[in-house]
Amino acid sequence: MSAALREEARRYRQILGLLGLLAVVTVGGCLGLLWLRQKIELTARATRTLETEIVKEERRLRYIDTKIAEIHLPNHLQRQIERFGLDLAPPREDQVVYLQGAPLREEVHPEDQDESGPQRERDPFRHSIDLAIMDALVPND
């Protein structure tokens, strides 16, 4: 083999190597672009789902706000008073009501108490009901 043929074969190998490298980079770029588009689509889908959930929650909050506003209307309160037969009336202008305060008690430290001393019984459970739920439980007249 002559030197010219070896040189020509070396150039063909270099060209084929560069073409192969170009093909690998092109395929890798295409696959990377495809992967990126799929991730963008997944993110867009998740964003749409979250936006839908936010809209639903805003509707629920508006509904609850409306119900709370209805419950606090004077007409609604008057109907509740009549329905339950309560002896309530709006305050008069000259009316002053004094409430008896809670009795004062002395501070007692745990170290000062005897084991045989009176112990106050405490109720650990407190029951409360949301106004919207309470209104839903009572049938409308």
KOLLOGU-923482 format. One line per field, with one value per residue (C-alpha): residue number from 1; residue in three letters; chain; x, y, z. Coordinates in steps of 0.1 Angstrom, whole numbers, always signed. Example, Ala and Ser with C-alpha at 12.3 -4.5 7.8 and 13.67 -1.06 7.14 Angstrom:
KOLLOGU-923482
resi = 1	2
resn = ALA	SER
chain = A	A
X = +123	+137
Y = -45	-11
Z = +78	+71
end
This chain:
KOLLOGU-923482
resi = 1	2	3	4	5	6	7	8	9	10	11	12	13	14	15	16	17	18	19	20	21	22	23	24	25	26	27	28	29	30	31	32	33	34	35	36	37	38	39	40	41	42	43	44	45	46	47	48	49	50	51	52	53	54	55	56	57	58	59	60	61	62	63	64	65	66	67	68	69	70	71	72	73	74	75	76	77	78	79	80	81	82	83	84	85	86	87	88	89	90	91	92	93	94	95	96	97	98	99	100	101	102	103	104	105	106	107	108	109	110	111	112	113	114	115	116	117	118	119	120	121	122	123	124	125	126	127	128	129	130	131	132	133	134	135	136	137	138	139	140	141
resn = MET	SER	ALA	ALA	LEU	ARG	GLU	GLU	ALA	ARG	ARG	TYR	ARG	GLN	ILE	LEU	GLY	LEU	LEU	GLY	LEU	LEU	ALA	VAL	VAL	THR	VAL	GLY	GLY	CYS	LEU	GLY	LEU	LEU	TRP	LEU	ARG	GLN	LYS	ILE	GLU	LEU	THR	ALA	ARG	ALA	THR	ARG	THR	LEU	GLU	THR	GLU	ILE	VAL	LYS	GLU	GLU	ARG	ARG	LEU	ARG	TYR	ILE	ASP	THR	LYS	ILE	ALA	GLU	ILE	HIS	LEU	PRO	ASN	HIS	LEU	GLN	ARG	GLN	ILE	GLU	ARG	PHE	GLY	LEU	ASP	LEU	ALA	PRO	PRO	ARG	GLU	ASP	GLN	VAL	VAL	TYR	LEU	GLN	GLY	ALA	PRO	LEU	ARG	GLU	GLU	VAL	HIS	PRO	GLU	ASP	GLN	ASP	GLU	SER	GLY	PRO	GLN	ARG	GLU	ARG	ASP	PRO	PHE	ARG	HIS	SER	ILE	ASP	LEU	ALA	ILE	MET	ASP	ALA	LEU	VAL	PRO	ASN	ASP
chain = A	A	A	A	A	A	A	A	A	A	A	A	A	A	A	A	A	A	A	A	A	A	A	A	A	A	A	A	A	A	A	A	A	A	A	A	A	A	A	A	A	A	A	A	A	A	A	A	A	A	A	A	A	A	A	A	A	A	A	A	A	A	A	A	A	A	A	A	A	A	A	A	A	A	A	A	A	A	A	A	A	A	A	A	A	A	A	A	A	A	A	A	A	A	A	A	A	A	A	A	A	A	A	A	A	A	A	A	A	A	A	A	A	A	A	A	A	A	A	A	A	A	A	A	A	A	A	A	A	A	A	A	A	A	A	A	A	A	A	A	A
X = +0	+13	+15	-12	-37	-30	-35	-68	-80	-72	-92	-122	-120	-119	-148	-168	-159	-170	-203	-209	-202	-226	-253	-248	-250	-281	-299	-290	-303	-335	-341	-333	-357	-384	-378	-380	-413	-428	-417	-432	-465	-466	-459	-486	-511	-503	-507	-541	-552	-540	-558	-590	-587	-580	-612	-632	-618	-626	-662	-665	-651	-675	-704	-694	-690	-725	-739	-721	-735	-770	-767	-758	-787	-812	-841	-825	-817	-853	-866	-842	-854	-890	-883	-865	-889	-861	-868	-845	-851	-829	-815	-833	-815	-818	-811	-780	-774	-750	-736	-722	-686	-667	-659	-623	-601	-568	-538	-528	-494	-491	-464	-488	-516	-521	-527	-560	-571	-601	-594	-615	-629	-622	-640	-612	-636	-651	-678	-683	-702	-696	-724	-727	-730	-755	-777	-775	-787	-818	-846	-859	-894
Y = +0	+33	+63	+81	+52	+51	+89	+86	+57	+77	+107	+84	+70	+105	+116	+85	+90	+127	+116	+89	+115	+139	+112	+103	+140	+145	+114	+124	+159	+146	+122	+150	+173	+146	+140	+177	+180	+151	+167	+200	+183	+165	+198	+215	+187	+189	+227	+225	+200	+223	+252	+232	+222	+259	+270	+243	+254	+290	+280	+261	+290	+314	+290	+288	+326	+329	+305	+323	+356	+341	+327	+361	+380	+394	+378	+344	+348	+359	+327	+306	+323	+316	+280	+271	+291	+312	+341	+365	+401	+428	+451	+483	+517	+523	+487	+478	+442	+433	+398	+382	+375	+343	+340	+349	+321	+320	+308	+274	+259	+222	+221	+237	+212	+182	+148	+146	+182	+186	+180	+198	+174	+186	+177	+170	+171	+203	+200	+226	+227	+249	+273	+260	+224	+233	+251	+220	+197	+217	+213	+245	+256
Z = +0	-9	+14	-6	-2	+35	+38	+18	+40	+71	+58	+50	+86	+100	+79	+88	+125	+124	+106	+133	+160	+144	+142	+179	+189	+167	+180	+216	+211	+196	+225	+250	+232	+233	+270	+277	+258	+278	+311	+300	+291	+325	+343	+322	+330	+368	+366	+350	+376	+404	+388	+386	+423	+433	+414	+432	+466	+459	+450	+483	+502	+486	+494	+530	+532	+518	+543	+572	+560	+558	+593	+607	+590	+615	+598	+600	+636	+643	+626	+647	+679	+669	+658	+691	+713	+728	+751	+733	+721	+706	+733	+740	+739	+777	+787	+807	+817	+844	+845	+875	+870	+878	+914	+922	+934	+951	+932	+944	+935	+931	+958	+983	+978	+1000	+984	+1003	+992	+969	+933	+906	+881	+845	+814	+788	+759	+744	+719	+692	+660	+630	+622	+586	+598	+625	+600	+577	+605	+613	+588	+571	+580
end
